């Protein structure tokens, strides 16, 4: 398979994973809002405002996380991975090392494309900061582990 085509598949999978995170946050927020509404309808209690405040605080924090995930999704939509192969570890490149495969883009837990397992790394990830700008054959260290870059595209 051509490398640019493979990177496009990786980006598509990354978007799919990110959408799943967004959907999960939306679902949890709606679930909390629904539970809060049901409690209002079922009981009128003077202790209720404290519960509502706590629930509202949780909803607010989840909404912040949701907004962050939406921003990351927008970033994924700006990445152009199918135009040219990269020679250095940068956002949008695919970096294969002796310890794993990384897709510098946004933070994504382990995912798989064509049988290859990889992780998405955000620009702020300490591991990405160590590898950024490196080329095939270069080494870098992070968290007392030495990585050797075996391929970049």
C-alpha positions, -999 to 999 in steps of 0.1 A, spaced: 0 0 0 12 35 -8 24 55 22 3 86 14 -28 64 11 -19 47 44 -15 81 61 -50 91 48 -64 59 63 -47 68 96 -61 103 96 -96 89 89 -93 65 118 -80 93 140 -111 114 131 -133 84 138 -117 79 173 -120 116 181 -157 116 170 -163 87 194 -148 107 223 -169 137 213 -201 116 212 -193 101 246 -189 135 262 -222 147 246 -240 116 258 -227 119 293 -237 156 295 -272 148 282 -275 119 307 -266 143 336 -290 170 323 -318 144 320 -312 130 354 -312 165 369 -345 173 351 -360 141 364 -349 148 400 -365 183 398 -398 167 386 -397 140 413 -389 159 444 -387 193 459 -361 193 487 -342 221 503 -310 200 499 -316 198 462 -297 230 452 -264 215 465 -269 185 443 -278 207 414 -247 228 419 -225 197 420 -242 183 389 -239 217 371 -202 218 380 -197 183 366 -216 193 334 -195 224 331 -162 205 334 -175 179 308 -185 208 285 -149 222 287 -135 188 278 -160 185 250 -150 219 236 -113 208 238 -121 176 218 -141 196 192 -111 219 188 -89 189 183 -113 175 157 -111 208 139 -73 205 139 -76 170 124 -97 184 96 -69 209 88 -42 182 85 -31 175 49 -15 140 51 -20 129 15 0 156 -3 36 148 5 58 124 25 76 140 55 112 134 64 111 148 99 88 141 129 62 168 126 24 171 131 8 150 105 38 127 100 38 90 109 68 81 131 78 45 135 103 38 163 117 7 178 92 11 206 60 19 188 43 39 160 31 74 166 9 98 147 16 134 159 -17 151 156 -40 150 186 -39 128 217 -56 95 208 -54 63 228 -40 32 210 -58 26 177 -52 3 148 -50 7 110 -43 -22 87 -31 -43 116 -6 -17 128 -12 -3 163 -3 33 170 -9 63 193 -19 98 185 3 125 201 -7 161 206 17 189 200 19 194 237 28 158 245 63 155 261 71 125 239 63 145 208 84 174 220 114 150 222 109 136 188 99 168 169 123 176 141 141 142 143 148 121 111 150 84 103 179 69 122 179 96 149 174 87 186 157 105 214 150 98 250 118 102 271 111 89 305 143 69 307 135 52 275 157 55 244 138 56 210 153 50 176 133 63 146 131 36 120 108 53 95 90 86 89 65 95 63 
